[in-house]
Amino acid sequence: MHITWPFLVSLVIVFIVLFIVFYKKIENFYVYFPQTDIEATPDEFRLSYKDVYFHSKDGEKLNAWFLHGDKDAPVILYCHGNACNISHLLDYAGLLVEKNLQVFLFDYRGYGKSTGSPSEKGIYMDAQAAYDYLINVEKIPSERIVLMGHSVGAAAAIDVAINNHVRSIIIESAFTSTKDMSKQIFPMNMISFLLPANYNNLEKMAEISAPKLFIHGQDDEIVPFEMGRRLFDASMGPKIFYPVKGAGHNDTFILGGEGYFKILADFAGNPGYSIQD
């Protein structure tokens, strides 16, 4: 069979059209890596907690651990990244608790013991449901809720911050949009100009009035450091940018050490905190 150039061009066009039509499913495939095994519990870390379940707006049953402490302490509503669940965060959460912070760890749909399958719309609903649980069930005043999101979790935290009053928001290792991220990934970089800007954190930043702390590893191998700077530049004050020298995507708190936790705790405790203080 003789393959002509018009045939090849038509084939490429069909491929591009199909890719765009099914892009949402393809995007979810490379964005989410749900982990369902619960590998540890707060008991093993001697953390005081409450094991809770609540429901998203569309009926998914979500699991969370509320690591509680001083009832007047700020509550970190933590939105985790794409390849873990709450059982993988206990070491980190324990260090936050040591800084007199309460921590609410929850799993998106499809992660841990939560039902369903993750999607952009889904994780936004799940993060909103976590916020609503703290407000309506635990009776936590909104001025004591600090949103925190890591990587794709930052997109969930940002969405909640736009629609609700919070004390402040911490944005760590965040990307500008999945369209921008696709430019970093072969072969999607070849057609990235055709893709929609989903998870558009950059566009949303100007809508957040709450105080903001941006944290980004200077050697982030997944989300370019420059994306963190662009998000910071697009946001209104008050805001702080904290680069972590030598850190990659998942080890900012390790490489940042005590300085990382001091800035995070000081900011959470006082939204008017300045890095020069």
Secondary structure, DSSP 8 states (H G I E B T S, - for coil): ----HHHHHHHHHHHHHHHHHTHHHHHHHHH----------GGGGT---EEEEEE-TT--EEEEEEE---TTS-EEEEE--SS--GGGSHHHHHHHHHTT-EEEEE--TTSTT--S---HHHHHHHHHHHHHHHHHTS---GGGEEEEEETHHHHHHHHHHHHS--SEEEEES--S-HHHHHTTSTTGGGSGGGS---S-HHHHGGG--S-EEEEEETT-SSS-HHHHHHHHHHS-SSEEEEEETT--SS-HHHHHHHHHHHHHHHHHH-TT--TT-
